[in-house]
């Protein structure tokens, strides 16, 4: 399956904004909503991608493999869930740390086009050739 890199970058920008708002407001509900977005995106149903497709009508110049970004969404989901556990149990350092880590990764992608989770996917794939 292929993905439009512009939509992926757009999703990273929106995710960066949402996660920054979570840190500013301390809203577990907003983090839960972002966790749902991460979960849907793993299965190729990205709400932010749908918004992008509704706004941008031009076809992409190139497509990229969707597997690394989907893996990255799974990593984002893991950090969001850990952050949610922190908020729900009122373990503030856990909540803030996990959310900040997810924010950092989203910001790297949004600002610089560097997908940390995608790079993790590629490293794991090189180290575990049987996982192909």
GUKOLBA-908068 format. One record per atom (N, C-alpha, C, O, CB): residue in three letters; x, y, z. Coordinates in pm, whole numbers, padded with zeros to 5 digits, always signed. Glycine has a CB too. Layout:
ALAXYZ/...
***
This chain:
UNK+00084-00118+00000/UNK+00000+00000+00000/UNK+00089+00125+00000/UNK+00197+00125+00058/UNK-00096+00000+00123/UNK+00043+00228-00064/UNK+00119+00351-00079/UNK+00049+00467-00005/UNK-00072+00463+00018/UNK+00137+00385-00229/UNK+00127+00568+00030/UNK+00073+00684+00102/UNK+00127+00812+00039/UNK+00238+00816-00014/UNK+00110+00677+00252/UNK+00045+00916+00045/UNK+00084+01049-00003/UNK+00168+01115+00106/UNK+00117+01141+00215/UNK-00043+01137-00038/UNK+00296+01143+00079/UNK+00381+01202+00183/UNK+00332+01340+00230/UNK+00360+01380+00343/UNK+00522+01214+00131/UNK+00260+01410+00145/UNK+00206+01541+00187/UNK+00100+01523+00295/UNK+00094+01602+00390/UNK+00146+01617+00065/UNK+00018+01420+00280/UNK-00086+01393+00380/UNK-00022+01350+00512/UNK-00070+01386+00620/UNK-00183+01283+00330/UNK+00085+01274+00503/UNK+00155+01231+00624/UNK+00213+01350+00699/UNK+00207+01356+00822/UNK+00267+01132+00589/UNK+00267+01443+00626/UNK+00326+01563+00688/UNK+00217+01651+00748/UNK+00233+01706+00857/UNK+00408+01643+00585/UNK+00105+01664+00677/UNK-00009+01738+00727/UNK-00057+01677+00859/UNK-00083+01748+00956/UNK-00124+01740+00623/UNK-00069+01544+00861/UNK-00112+01475+00983/UNK-00013+01501+01097/UNK-00054+01516+01212/UNK-00124+01323+00957/UNK+00115+01506+01066/UNK+00215+01533+01169/UNK+00199+01674+01225/UNK+00217+01696+01345/UNK+00357+01516+01112/UNK+00165+01769+01140/UNK+00143+01907+01186/UNK+00023+01912+01281/UNK+00030+01972+01388/UNK+00121+02003+01065/UNK-00087+01850+01240/UNK-00206+01851+01325/UNK-00178+01778+01456/UNK-00218+01824+01563/UNK-00326+01785+01252/UNK-00109+01664+01448/UNK-00075+01589+01568/UNK+00012+01672+01661/UNK-00008+01668+01783/UNK-00004+01458+01532/UNK+00107+01745+01606/UNK+00192+01833+01687/UNK+00108+01935+01763/UNK+00129+01958+01882/UNK+00295+01904+01598/UNK+00014+01995+01694/UNK-00073+02094+01757/UNK-00157+02030+01867/UNK-00167+02085+01977/UNK-00165+02160+01652/UNK-00216+01915+01837/UNK-00302+01847+01936/UNK-00221+01809+02059/UNK-00265+01832+02172/UNK-00367+01722+01874/UNK-00103+01750+02039/UNK-00023+01708+02154/UNK+00029+01827+02234/UNK+00041+01819+02357/UNK+00093+01621+02108/UNK+00061+01936+02167/UNK+00101+02058+02239/UNK-00016+02108+02325/UNK+00004+02150+02439/UNK+00147+02169+02140/UNK-00135+02104+02270/UNK-00254+02145+02347/UNK-00277+02053+02467/UNK-00318+02099+02574/UNK-00379+02144+02256/UNK-00249+01923+02449/UNK-00262+01830+02562/UNK-00167+01872+02674/UNK-00206+01874+02791/UNK-00232+01684+02517/UNK-00043+01904+02638/UNK+00053+01944+02741/UNK+00013+02076+02808/UNK+00032+02092+02929/UNK+00192+01957+02681/UNK-00040+02168+02732/UNK-00079+02299+02787/UNK-00203+02287+02876/UNK-00211+02349+02982/UNK-00105+02400+02673/UNK-00300+02206+02832/UNK-00427+02197+02905/UNK-00432+02082+03005/UNK-00511+02085+03100/UNK-00541+02182+02808/UNK-00348+01982+02985/UNK-00355+01863+03070/UNK-00478+01779+03044/UNK-00522+01705+03132/UNK-00352+01903+03214/UNK-00535+01791+02925/UNK-00660+01723+02892/UNK-00637+01577+02854/UNK-00582+01547+02748/UNK-00730+01795+02779/UNK-00680+01488+02942/UNK-00674+01345+02911/UNK-00770+01312+02796/UNK-00742+01222+02716/UNK-00707+01260+03036/UNK-00880+01383+02788/UNK-00978+01357+02681/UNK-00919+01389+02544/UNK-00939+01314+02448/UNK-01106+01441+02703/UNK-00847+01497+02536/UNK-00783+01532+02409/UNK-00676+01429+02372/UNK-00662+01392+02255/UNK-00721+01673+02416/UNK-00602+01383+02470/UNK-00503+01278+02444/UNK-00571+01148+02403/UNK-00521+01077+02316/UNK-00415+01255+02568/UNK-00684+01118+02463/UNK-00760+00999+02425/UNK-00807+01010+02279/UNK-00802+00913+02204/UNK-00882+00979+02519/UNK-00852+01129+02241/UNK-00895+01150+02102/UNK-00778+01130+02007/UNK-00794+01070+01900/UNK-00954+01292+02084/UNK-00659+01179+02044/UNK-00542+01160+01959/UNK-00504+01013+01954/UNK-00458+00964+01850/UNK-00424+01245+02012/UNK-00521+00941+02063/UNK-00494+00797+02064/UNK-00586+00724+01966/UNK-00543+00632+01897/UNK-00512+00739+02206/UNK-00711+00766+01960/UNK-00804+00708+01863/UNK-00757+00737+01721/UNK-00762+00649+01635/UNK-00948+00763+01884/UNK-00711+00858+01695/UNK-00658+00894+01563/UNK-00538+00805+01529/UNK-00528+00753+01417/UNK-00617+01043+01558/UNK-00448+00786+01625/UNK-00334+00697+01603/UNK-00382+00556+01568/UNK-00333+00495+01473/UNK-00243+00693+01727/UNK-00478+00505+01645/UNK-00527+00369+01624/UNK-00591+00354+01486/UNK-00565+00256+01416/UNK-00629+00332+01733/UNK-00673+00448+01447/UNK-00737+00443+01315/UNK-00632+00449+01204/UNK-00645+00381+01102/UNK-00837+00559+01299/UNK-00530+00530+01225/UNK-00427+00548+01123/UNK-00345+00421+01101/UNK-00293+00399+00991/UNK-00335+00662+01163/UNK-00333+00340+01203/UNK-00263+00212+01188/UNK-00331+00128+01081/UNK-00266+00055+01006/UNK-00258+00135+01322/UNK-00463+00139+01074/UNK-00541+00059+00979/UNK-00570+00134+00849/UNK-00655+00092+00771/UNK-00671+00017+01043/UNK-00499+00245+00828/UNK-00513+00318+00703/UNK-00633+00409+00695/UNK-00672+00451+00586/UNK-00518+00224+00592/UNK-00694+00439+00809/UNK-00811+00526+00813/UNK-00774+00651+00892/UNK-00825+00673+01002/UNK-00936+00453+00877/UNK-00687+00733+00838/UNK-00639+00851+00908/UNK-00739+00966+00896/UNK-00761+01016+00786/UNK-00503+00893+00855/UNK-00798+01008+01008/UNK-00890+01123+01001/UNK-00821+01248+00947/UNK-00880+01323+00870/UNK-00948+01151+01139/UNK-00695+01271+00987/UNK-00624+01388+00938/UNK-00594+01374+00789/UNK-00598+01472+00715/UNK-00494+01409+01017/UNK-00565+01253+00745/UNK-00543+01227+00603/UNK-00668+01254+00521/UNK-00661+01304+00409/UNK-00496+01084+00581/UNK-00783+01221+00578/UNK-00910+01247+00509/UNK-00934+01397+00495/UNK-00981+01444+00391/UNK-01028+01182+00586/UNK-00902+01471+00599/UNK-00916+01618+00591/UNK-00824+01671+00482/UNK-00864+01756+00403/UNK-00884+01685+00728/UNK-00700+01622+00479/UNK-00604+01665+00377/UNK-00657+01638+00238/UNK-00650+01724+00150/UNK-00469+01595+00397/UNK-00711+01518+00216/UNK-00764+01483+00084/UNK-00883+01569+00046/UNK-00907+01593-00073/UNK-00803+01336+00080/UNK-00958+01616+00146/UNK-01070+01704+00118/UNK-01026+01845+00080/UNK-01098+01916+00010/UNK-01161+01711+00238/UNK-00908+01885+00126/UNK-00857+02019+00100/UNK-00773+02022-00027/UNK-00789+02111-00111/UNK-00774+02069+00219/UNK-00683+01926-00042/UNK-00587+01925-00153/UNK-00636+01826-00259/UNK-00651+01707-00232/UNK-00444+01886-00103/UNK-00659+01878-00377/UNK-00714+01795-00485/UNK-00607+01748-00583/UNK-00632+01656-00661/UNK-00820+01872-00560/UNK-00488+01808-00581/UNK-00385+01770-00678/UNK-00322+01636-00638/UNK-00303+01609-00519/UNK-00276+01880-00688/UNK-00290+01554-00738/UNK-00227+01426-00706/UNK-00083+01447-00659/UNK-00018+01544-00697/UNK-00230+01332-00829/UNK-00034+01356-00577/UNK+00105+01369-00530/UNK+00202+01340-00644/UNK+00171+01264-00736/UNK+00132+01274-00412/UNK+00320+01401-00637/UNK+00424+01373-00737/UNK+00477+01233-00721/UNK+00515+01167-00819/UNK+00538+01475-00726/UNK+00480+01188-00596/UNK+00529+01053-00568/UNK+00456+00999-00447/UNK+00401+01074-00366/UNK+00682+01051-00545/UNK+00457+00868-00434/UNK+00398+00801-00319/UNK+00509+00729-00244/UNK+00617+00705-00297/UNK+00286+00702-00361/UNK+00481+00694-00119/UNK+00580+00619-00044/UNK+00512+00500+00023/UNK+00390+00497+00037/UNK+00650+00708+00062/UNK+00592+00405+00063/UNK+00541+00285+00129/UNK+00467+00326+00256/UNK+00519+00405+00336/UNK+00657+00186+00162/UNK+00348+00273+00275/UNK+00266+00310+00391/UNK+00305+00235+00518/UNK+00265+00274+00628/UNK+00121+00285+00361/UNK+00383+00127+00506/UNK+00416+00046+00624/UNK+00494+00123+00731/UNK+00457+00118+00848/UNK+00496-00075+00582/UNK+00601+00196+00695/UNK+00673+00269+00801/UNK+00587+00374+00874/UNK+00593+00380+00996/UNK+00793+00338+00741/UNK+00508+00456+00802/UNK+00423+00551+00876/UNK+00317+00483+00963/UNK+00283+00533+01070/UNK+00354+00645+00779/UNK+00266+00369+00917/UNK+00169+00297+01000/UNK+00235+00247+01128/UNK+00176+00253+01236/UNK+00107+00179+00922/UNK+00357+00197+01116/UNK+00432+00156+01235/UNK+00451+00275+01328/UNK+00434+00264+01449/UNK+00569+00094+01195/UNK+00486+00390+01270/UNK+00507+00512+01349/UNK+00379+00550+01423/UNK+00384+00598+01536/UNK+00554+00628+01259/UNK+00264+00530+01359/UNK+00136+00559+01426/UNK+00117+00466+01545/UNK+00061+00505+01648/UNK+00018+00544+01327/UNK+00163+00341+01530/UNK+00156+00247+01641/UNK+00243+00290+01758/UNK+00205+00276+01873/UNK+00196+00110+01596/UNK+00361+00342+01727/UNK+00449+00394+01832/UNK+00383+00514+01900/UNK+00385+00526+02022/UNK+00588+00434+01773/UNK+00324+00602+01819/UNK+00252+00716+01875/UNK+00138+00671+01964/UNK+00115+00729+02070/UNK+00199+00804+01764/UNK+00067+00568+01921/UNK-00043+00514+02002/UNK+00010+00463+02136/UNK-00050+00487+02241/UNK-00116+00401+01927/UNK+00122+00392+02133/UNK+00179+00339+02257/UNK+00212+00453+02354/UNK+00181+00444+02473/UNK+00307+00256+02228/UNK+00275+00558+02304/UNK+00309+00671+02391/UNK+00183+00742+02440/UNK+00177+00786+02555/UNK+00401+00770+02318/UNK+00082+00755+02353/UNK-00043+00819+02395/UNK-00112+00737+02504/UNK-00166+00794+02599/UNK-00138+00837+02274/UNK-00109+00606+02491/UNK-00172+00522+02593/UNK-00098+00530+02726/UNK-00160+00534+02832/UNK-00178+00377+02546/UNK+00034+00532+02720/UNK+00112+00549+02843/UNK+00081+00685+02905/UNK+00066+00697+03027/UNK+00265+00535+02814/UNK+00073+00789+02821/UNK+00037+00921+02871/UNK-00101+00921+02936/UNK-00121+00984+03039/UNK+00040+01023+02759/UNK-00196+00850+02874/UNK-00330+00841+02931/UNK-00328+00773+03068/UNK-00396+00816+03161/UNK-00424+00765+02837/UNK-00250+00668+03079/UNK-00237+00601+03209/UNK-00184+00702+03312/UNK-00231+00705+03425/UNK-00143+00477+03198/UNK-00087+00781+03272/UNK-00033+00883+03361/UNK-00138+00984+03404/UNK-00146+01021+03522/UNK+00082+00953+03295/UNK-00219+01031+03309/UNK-00322+01129+03344/UNK-00429+01068+03433/UNK-00472+01129+03531/UNK-00386+01186+03216/UNK-00472+00947+03399/UNK-00580+00883+03475/UNK-00535+00848+03616/UNK-00613+00862+03711/UNK-00628+00757+03403/UNK-00412+00804+03632/UNK-00360+00767+03765/UNK-00297+00885+03838/UNK-00247+00871+03950/UNK-00258+00654+03753/UNK-00298+00999+03773/UNK-00241+01122+03827/UNK-00091+01109+03857/UNK-00040+01166+03953/UNK-00314+01161+03954/UNK-00024+01033+03771/UNK+00122+01026+03777/UNK+00172+01126+03673/UNK+00200+01091+03558/UNK+00177+00878+03749/UNK+00181+01250+03715/UNK+00209+01362+03625/UNK+00337+01344+03543/UNK+00334+01371+03423/UNK+00218+01488+03704/UNK+00448+01301+03602/UNK+00569+01286+03520/UNK+00550+01185+03406/UNK+00602+01204+03296/UNK+00685+01242+03608/UNK+00475+01078+03432/UNK+00448+00979+03328/UNK+00361+01039+03218/UNK+00389+01022+03100/UNK+00378+00855+03388/UNK+00258+01110+03258/UNK+00167+01173+03161/UNK+00242+01274+03074/UNK+00231+01271+02951/UNK+00052+01243+03234/UNK+00317+01361+03138/UNK+00388+01465+03065/UNK+00502+01408+02981/UNK+00524+01450+02868/UNK+00442+01570+03161/UNK+00575+01312+03037/UNK+00688+01253+02966/UNK+00646+01179+02841/UNK+00706+01197+02735/UNK+00764+01161+03057/UNK+00545+01095+02853/UNK+00499+01018+02736/UNK+00439+01110+02630/UNK+00463+01093+02511/UNK+00395+00912+02780/UNK+00361+01208+02673/UNK+00301+01301+02578/UNK+00408+01386+02511/UNK+00402+01411+02391/UNK+00198+01392+02648/UNK+00506+01430+02588/UNK+00615+01510+02532/UNK+00698+01430+02432/UNK+00742+01484+02331/UNK+00705+01564+02643/UNK+00718+01302+02460/UNK+00794+01217+02365/UNK+00718+01205+02233/UNK+00778+01215+02125/UNK+00819+01076+02426/UNK+00587+01183+02242/UNK+00507+01175+02120/UNK+00507+01310+02046/UNK+00515+01314+01923/UNK+00361+01133+02154/UNK+00499+01418+02121/UNK+00504+01552+02061/UNK+00637+01574+01990/UNK+00640+01626+01878/UNK+00484+01660+02169/UNK+00746+01535+02052/UNK+00878+01550+01993/UNK+00886+01478+01858/UNK+00933+01534+01759/UNK+00987+01497+02088/UNK+00840+01354+01855/UNK+00843+01276+01731/UNK+00755+01339+01624/UNK+00794+01347+01507/UNK+00799+01131+01758/UNK+00635+01383+01662/UNK+00545+01447+01566/UNK+00606+01577+01513/UNK+00596+01606+01394/UNK+00408+01474+01630/UNK+00668+01654+01603/UNK+00730+01780+01561/UNK+00845+01755+01463/UNK+00859+01828+01365/UNK+00781+01857+01684/UNK+00927+01655+01489/UNK+01037+01623+01396/UNK+00983+01599+01255/UNK+01040+01644+01156/UNK+01116+01500+01444/UNK+00872+01527+01248/UNK+00812+01498+01117/UNK+00749+01623+01056/UNK+00766+01650+00937/UNK+00707+01386+01130/UNK+00678+01697+01137/UNK+00609+01816+01087/UNK+00707+01923+01040/UNK+00689+01982+00933/UNK+00518+01874+01195/UNK+00810+01949+01118/UNK+00902+02058+01089/UNK+01013+02020+00991/UNK+01056+02101+00909/UNK+00964+02108+01216/UNK+01060+01896+01001/UNK+01179+01858+00924/UNK+01158+01740+00830/UNK+01250+01702+00756/UNK+01290+01826+01019/UNK+01039+01682+00832/UNK+01014+01567+00746/UNK+01087+01442+00792/UNK+01106+01349+00713/UNK+01052+01599+00605/UNK+01129+01439+00918/UNK+01200+01324+00972/UNK+01104+01242+01058/UNK+01064+01284+01166/UNK+01323+01369+01055/UNK+01069+01126+01008/UNK+00974+01039+01079/UNK+01052+00941+01166/UNK+01108+00843+01115/UNK+00882+00963+00978/UNK+01056+00966+01294/UNK+01132+00885+01388/UNK+01080+00741+01390/UNK+01160+00646+01388/UNK+01125+00946+01527/UNK+00950+00724+01396/UNK+00891+00590+01395/UNK+00920+00515+01266/UNK+00939+00394+01267/UNK+00742+00599+01417/UNK+00922+00588+01155/UNK+00955+00526+01025/UNK+01098+00475+01026/UNK+01127+00367+00976/UNK+00934+00627+00909/UNK+01187+00553+01082/UNK+01327+00512+01091/UNK+01341+00391+01182/UNK+01420+00301+01153/UNK+01414+00628+01143/UNK+01265+00387+01291/UNK+01265+00270+01379/UNK+01220+00146+01301/UNK+01280+00039+01313/UNK+01172+00293+01502/UNK+01116+00161+01221/UNK+01064+00051+01139/UNK+01172-00003+01048/UNK+01191-00125+01038/UNK+00943+00097+01056/UNK+01243+00086+00981/UNK+01346+00043+00887/UNK+01462-00027+00959/UNK+01517-00125+00908/UNK+01398+00163+00808/UNK+01500+00023+01076/UNK+01608-00040+01153/UNK+01565-00180+01199/UNK+01642-00275+01187/UNK+01646+00047+01276/UNK+01445-00190+01249/UNK+01394-00320+01293/UNK+01388-00418+01176/UNK+01422-00536+01190/UNK+01255-00305+01357/UNK+01345-00369+01063/UNK+01336-00454+00944/UNK+01474-00504+00899/UNK+01488-00617+00855/UNK+01269-00378+00830/UNK+01575-00418+00911/UNK+01712-00460+00877/UNK+01765-00562+00977/UNK+01833-00658+00940/UNK+01806-00337+00872/UNK+01733-00541+01104/UNK+01784-00630+01207/UNK+01712-00765+01211/UNK+01769-00867+01249/UNK+01773-00564+01342/UNK+01587-00764+01171/UNK+01506-00887+01172/UNK+01458-00919+01030/UNK+01341-00896+00999/UNK+01386-00872+01269/UNK+01546-00971+00946/UNK+01506-00996+00807/UNK+01387-01090+00795/UNK+01315-01084+00695/UNK+01621-01054+00730/UNK+01364-01175+00893/UNK+01250-01266+00887/UNK+01118-01192+00903/UNK+01012-01247+00872/UNK+01262-01373+00994/UNK+01121-01068+00951/UNK+01000-00989+00973/UNK+00946-00928+00844/UNK+00843-00860+00846/UNK+01027-00879+01073/UNK+01012-00951+00735/UNK+00967-00892+00608/UNK+00847-00957+00556/UNK+00797-00919+00450/UNK+01073-00898+00505/
***
